[in-house]
Amino acid sequence: MNPSDRNEHGCGCCRRDFLGAVGMAAGGAALEWTGLAAAGEAPGTGDAPKKEPATVRVAFLYPPSASMRREGGWWSWPGNDFDAEGRQAAYTEKLGQIAQKLGVRIDVDAKPLVAAEEVARFVAQVKQARPDAVMLVPFHNRIFDRVNQVIRELAPDADKAEPGTGIPVVVYSCLGVKHGSIKGYQRPGCHFIQSLDNFEAMQYAVRMVRARRVLRQSRILSVAGAGEPKQAVEPFWGTQVRSVPLALYEAAVDKTPVDDEVKRIAGAFVKNAKEVREPKEDDVLMAARVHVAVRRIMREQGCDAIMMDCLTRGRLLPCMSFMTLRDEGIAAGCENDLAGTLTLMLAQELFDRPGFQHNPCYETEANHYFASHCTSASKLLGTSGPQQPHLLRNYAHTNIPTCVPQVLWPEGVDVTMARYAPGKSPAMLVYSGKTVKSYAMPPVGGCRTNVEIRLDDLADACDVKGHHDVLFCGNHARRLRQFCRLYGIRAVT
């Protein structure tokens, strides 16, 4: 490879030894392997991790309504006119539809649980089978002692067990079934829903379980450094990290000819852009060659996501490729940032939203936050959404001919910002806000894509923690905190 294809000089948005208040560091050129569980040398190519669908075991809890009424018994909340059996049939049908839509397995017990020994038998079966989660659907106010029995056995309090060691429990209580406080259910390992036939909330609960399973069965390709390929596992998520040297990537680009596929991709880059500023035809073709090479090495290494020591790659910058991957629902992390890449994956799985991993800045006079980086997805509303207007620009920090996107974020839309913090006690930064504007560059400086945000959660925008936080469209902060609670992740604002 021609040495001039690489930029050997640093720039203003290079890796920082940035430590946030929750102990999270920025991503860097070389992956920090401390804290990862080593898995030896990387196996042969093409051996993608085995994928199994998430499984949820569902049980309804209530006494037989007909027998109680026939005996003249007192039917506590939800009252005598509540058709528990009919509601179970309707919910079971909806759960089947959710399973089909999300591609998961939901096993519903036909017989409702009533007696303590029935619940004990259910718990024993769950401990033996170890599904990804349990969903309990109580239809009687006085059955909640049985609900509590299951939670105590399967999802012990966080101070009595390591996060992630129990089996998560989702409780769906139809509005009007239970009276009194539910605060005791809002704790790690448990997700409590109380709403009227809210199947969207039920579906999100299952989606949380699926997201956890997907990350556990995924592999991230880390392209950085030199030496032999190696593999490790992120302890909390169980996500594999396979590291390959930059030389492999450079060779893959060198071996990619300007063929019909490359020309088609380059043509799409130009056609879909609002404007082409600095890049010449050769620059766009190089960006297309990079994308073909990235997809090939991901496929050869059996990987579901990618991150790269991309900052000083010069003409081999993967910014256009990373935009395209994110548009397709594939996480692509800048600067070999593992925490950022995991956050990108989580946002995609939970909300079908590609994330914008970025550098932080602060507009002090308006008390706004300013996010900036040299790549962003263009389908900000998800894989089936429209592309946002974007320009083809050169990389903002070098004179080497390059092609990167400048995505113009829409004004006035709700956004969520997050970043996963690994460690013995995993944490997640979570913020919400609304976009104000994307600036022309110049006059604004920084990286090519930028967006100013008015935050909801902080009196002072300068209090935002973290570096390389991930921004995505939609106000999903409350939902993300629910996910964190279910899996024992400390949510921090």
Residue pairs with C-beta under 8 A, 6 or more apart in sequence:
1 250
1 251
1 253
1 254
4 314
4 315
4 400
5 314
5 315
5 316
5 400
6 312
6 313
6 314
6 315
6 316
7 312
7 313
7 314
7 395
7 398
7 400
8 312
9 312
9 398
10 311
10 312
11 311
11 312
11 397
11 398
12 397
12 446
13 311
13 359
13 372
13 373
13 374
13 397
13 446
13 447
14 311
15 26
15 27
15 28
15 29
15 311
15 335
16 26
16 467
17 25
17 26
18 25
18 26
18 466
18 467
19 25
20 421
20 429
20 465
20 466
20 467
21 465
21 492
22 421
22 427
22 429
22 465
22 466
22 490
22 492
23 421
23 423
23 427
24 339
24 419
24 420
24 421
24 422
24 427
24 429
24 465
24 466
24 467
25 32
25 339
25 467
26 335
26 337
26 467
26 468
27 307
27 333
27 334
27 335
27 336
27 337
27 338
27 339
27 340
27 341
27 468
28 309
28 335
28 336
28 337
29 224
29 225
29 309
29 311
29 312
29 335
29 336
30 224
30 225
30 309
30 336
31 222
31 224
31 225
31 241
31 243
31 336
31 338
32 338
33 232
35 235
35 422
35 423
36 232
36 233
36 234
36 235
36 241
37 232
37 233
37 234
37 235
38 230
38 231
38 232
39 230
39 231
39 232
39 233
39 240
40 230
40 231
41 228
41 229
41 230
41 231
42 228
42 229
42 230
42 231
42 242
42 243
42 244
42 301
43 231
45 300
45 301
45 302
46 299
46 300
46 301
46 302
47 302
48 219
48 302
48 303
48 304
49 217
49 218
49 219
49 240
49 302
49 304
50 217
51 217
52 213
52 217
53 103
53 104
53 105
53 210
53 213
54 104
54 105
54 132
54 133
54 206
54 209
54 210
54 212
54 213
54 214
55 104
55 105
55 106
55 107
55 129
55 131
55 132
56 104
56 105
56 106
56 107
56 131
56 132
56 133
56 134
56 135
56 170
56 206
56 209
57 107
57 109
57 125
57 126
57 129
57 131
57 133
57 134
57 135
58 92
58 95
58 106
58 107
58 108
58 109
58 134
58 135
58 136
58 137
59 108
59 109
59 112
59 113
59 122
59 134
59 135
59 136
59 137
59 150
60 84
60 88
60 91
60 109
60 112
60 113
60 137
60 138
60 139
61 112
61 113
61 114
61 119
61 136
61 137
61 138
61 139
61 140
61 143
61 146
61 147
62 84
62 112
62 114
62 138
62 139
62 140
62 143
63 112
63 114
63 140
63 143
64 85
64 112
64 114
65 75
65 82
65 83
65 84
65 85
66 85
68 75
69 75
69 80
75 82
75 140
76 140
76 141
76 142
77 140
77 141
77 176
77 177
77 178
77 179
78 139
78 140
78 141
78 174
78 176
78 177
79 176
82 139
82 176
82 177
84 112
84 139
84 140
87 139
87 174
88 112
88 137
88 139
91 137
92 108
94 199
94 202
95 106
95 108
95 202
96 106
98 104
98 106
98 199
98 202
98 203
98 206
99 105
99 106
99 206
101 203
102 203
102 206
102 207
102 210
103 210
104 206
104 209
104 210
106 135
106 206
107 131
109 122
112 139
113 119
113 122
113 146
114 143
114 146
116 146
116 149
119 146
119 149
119 150
120 149
122 150
123 149
123 150
123 153
123 154
126 134
126 154
126 167
127 153
127 154
127 167
130 167
131 167
132 167
132 168
132 209
132 210
132 212
132 213
133 167
133 168
133 169
133 170
133 209
134 150
134 154
134 167
134 168
134 169
134 170
135 169
135 170
135 171
135 172
135 202
135 205
135 206
136 147
136 150
136 169
136 170
136 171
136 172
137 171
137 172
137 173
137 174
138 144
138 146
138 147
138 171
138 173
138 177
138 178
139 174
139 177
140 177
141 177
141 178
141 179
144 178
147 171
150 169
151 169
151 171
151 185
151 189
151 190
154 166
154 167
154 168
154 169
154 189
155 166
155 167
155 168
155 169
155 188
155 189
155 190
156 166
156 189
157 187
157 188
157 189
158 187
158 188
158 189
158 488
163 188
163 236
163 425
163 426
163 487
163 488
163 489
164 236
164 487
164 488
166 189
168 189
168 190
168 191
168 209
168 212
168 486
168 487
169 189
169 190
169 191
170 190
170 191
170 192
170 193
170 205
170 209
170 486
171 185
171 190
171 191
171 192
171 193
172 193
172 201
172 202
172 205
173 182
173 192
173 193
173 194
174 194
174 195
174 196
174 197
175 194
175 195
175 196
176 196
178 194
182 192
182 194
185 192
186 192
186 485
187 485
188 485
188 486
188 487
188 488
189 486
189 487
189 488
190 485
190 486
191 205
191 208
191 482
191 485
191 486
193 201
193 202
193 205
195 201
204 479
207 349
207 350
208 350
208 482
208 483
208 486
210 349
211 346
211 349
211 350
211 483
212 487
214 345
214 349
215 237
215 238
215 239
215 342
215 345
215 346
215 349
216 237
216 238
216 239
217 238
218 239
218 240
218 304
218 305
218 345
219 239
219 240
219 241
219 242
219 301
219 302
219 303
219 304
219 305
220 239
220 240
220 241
220 242
220 303
220 304
220 305
220 306
220 307
220 331
220 333
220 338
220 341
220 342
220 345
221 242
221 244
221 297
221 298
221 301
221 303
221 305
221 306
221 307
222 241
222 242
222 243
222 244
222 306
222 307
222 308
222 336
222 338
223 243
223 244
223 245
223 246
223 248
223 249
223 297
223 306
223 307
223 308
223 309
223 336
224 243
224 245
224 246
224 308
224 309
224 336
225 243
225 245
225 246
225 309
226 245
226 246
226 247
227 245
228 245
229 242
229 243
229 244
229 245
229 248
230 242
230 243
231 240
231 241
231 242
231 243
232 240
232 241
232 243
233 239
233 240
233 241
234 241
234 338
234 342
234 422
235 422
236 422
236 426
237 342
239 342
239 345
241 338
242 301
242 302
242 303
244 297
244 301
246 309
246 313
248 297
249 293
249 294
249 297
249 308
249 316
250 316
252 293
252 294
252 296
252 297
253 289
253 290
253 293
253 316
255 293
256 262
256 289
256 290
256 292
256 293
256 296
258 285
258 289
261 292
262 285
262 288
262 289
262 292
263 285
263 288
265 288
265 291
265 292
266 281
266 284
266 285
266 287
266 288
269 284
269 287
269 288
269 320
269 392
269 403
270 276
270 284
270 392
272 378
272 387
272 390
273 390
273 391
273 392
273 405
274 389
274 390
274 391
274 408
275 391
275 392
276 284
276 391
276 392
277 391
277 392
277 393
277 394
278 392
278 393
278 394
278 401
279 287
279 392
279 393
279 394
279 401
279 402
279 403
280 401
282 401
283 315
283 394
283 401
283 402
283 403
284 392
284 403
286 315
286 316
286 402
286 403
287 317
287 319
287 320
287 321
287 402
287 403
287 404
288 320
290 316
290 317
290 318
290 320
290 321
291 318
291 320
291 321
291 324
294 306
294 318
294 321
294 325
295 321
298 306
304 330
304 331
304 345
305 330
305 331
305 332
305 333
305 341
305 344
305 345
306 322
306 325
306 330
306 331
306 332
306 333
306 341
307 332
307 333
307 334
307 335
307 336
307 337
307 338
307 340
307 341
308 318
308 333
308 334
308 335
308 336
309 335
309 336
310 317
310 318
310 319
310 322
310 334
310 335
310 336
311 334
311 335
314 398
314 400
314 402
315 400
315 401
315 402
317 374
317 395
317 402
317 404
318 332
318 375
319 374
319 375
319 395
319 402
319 403
319 404
319 405
320 375
320 403
320 404
320 405
321 332
322 332
322 334
322 375
323 375
323 376
323 377
323 378
323 405
323 407
325 331
325 332
326 332
326 344
326 354
326 355
326 376
326 377
326 379
327 354
327 377
327 378
327 379
327 383
327 387
328 383
329 348
329 352
329 354
329 382
329 383
330 348
331 341
331 344
331 345
331 348
331 355
332 341
332 344
332 375
333 340
333 341
333 344
333 357
334 340
334 357
334 373
334 374
334 375
334 468
335 468
337 357
337 468
338 422
339 419
339 420
339 421
339 422
339 468
340 357
340 419
340 468
340 470
342 420
343 355
343 357
343 418
343 419
343 420
343 428
343 469
343 470
344 354
344 355
344 357
344 470
346 418
346 420
346 483
347 353
347 354
347 355
347 416
347 418
347 470
347 472
347 476
348 354
348 355
350 476
350 479
350 480
350 483
351 416
351 472
351 474
351 476
351 479
352 382
352 383
353 380
353 381
353 382
353 472
353 473
353 474
353 476
354 377
354 379
354 380
354 382
354 472
355 377
355 470
355 471
355 472
356 371
356 373
356 376
356 377
356 449
356 451
356 470
356 471
356 472
357 373
357 468
357 469
357 470
358 371
358 372
358 373
358 447
358 449
358 468
358 469
358 470
358 471
359 371
359 372
359 373
359 446
359 447
359 467
359 468
360 369
360 370
360 371
360 464
360 466
360 467
360 469
361 369
361 370
361 371
361 372
361 446
362 368
362 369
362 370
362 461
362 462
362 464
363 369
363 370
363 452
363 461
364 461
364 462
366 436
366 452
366 454
367 454
367 460
367 461
368 436
368 452
368 453
368 454
368 455
368 461
369 417
369 433
369 452
369 453
369 454
369 455
369 461
369 464
370 446
370 450
370 451
370 452
370 453
371 417
371 450
371 451
371 452
371 453
371 469
371 471
372 446
372 447
372 449
372 450
372 451
373 447
373 448
373 449
374 395
374 396
374 397
374 404
374 447
374 448
374 449
375 404
375 405
375 448
375 449
376 405
376 407
376 409
376 449
377 407
378 387
378 388
378 390
378 405
378 407
379 385
379 386
379 387
379 388
380 388
380 407
380 409
380 410
380 472
380 473
381 473
388 407
388 408
388 409
388 410
389 407
389 408
390 405
390 406
390 407
390 408
391 405
391 406
391 408
392 403
392 404
392 405
392 406
393 403
393 404
393 405
393 406
393 441
393 448
394 401
394 402
394 403
394 404
395 402
395 404
395 448
396 404
396 441
396 446
396 447
396 448
397 447
404 448
405 448
405 449
406 441
406 448
406 449
407 438
407 449
408 438
409 435
409 438
409 449
409 451
410 435
411 435
411 436
411 437
411 438
412 434
412 435
412 436
413 434
413 435
413 473
414 432
414 433
414 434
414 473
414 474
414 475
415 432
415 433
415 434
415 435
415 453
415 471
415 472
415 473
415 474
415 475
416 430
416 431
416 432
416 471
416 472
416 473
416 474
416 475
416 476
416 477
416 480
417 429
417 430
417 431
417 432
417 433
417 453
417 464
417 469
417 470
417 471
417 472
418 428
418 429
418 430
418 431
418 469
418 470
418 472
418 480
419 428
419 429
419 466
419 468
419 469
419 470
420 426
420 427
420 428
420 489
421 427
421 428
421 429
421 466
421 492
425 490
426 488
426 489
426 490
427 489
427 490
427 491
427 492
428 480
428 484
428 489
428 490
428 491
428 492
429 465
429 466
429 469
429 492
429 493
430 457
430 477
430 480
430 481
430 484
430 491
430 492
430 493
431 455
431 456
431 457
431 458
431 464
431 469
431 477
431 493
432 455
432 456
432 457
432 475
432 476
432 477
433 453
433 454
433 455
433 456
433 457
434 453
434 454
434 456
435 451
435 452
435 453
436 451
436 452
436 453
436 454
437 451
437 452
438 449
438 450
438 451
438 452
439 450
439 452
441 448
441 450
444 450
451 471
453 471
455 461
455 464
456 477
457 477
457 493
458 464
458 493
465 492
480 491
481 491
483 489
484 490
484 491
485 491
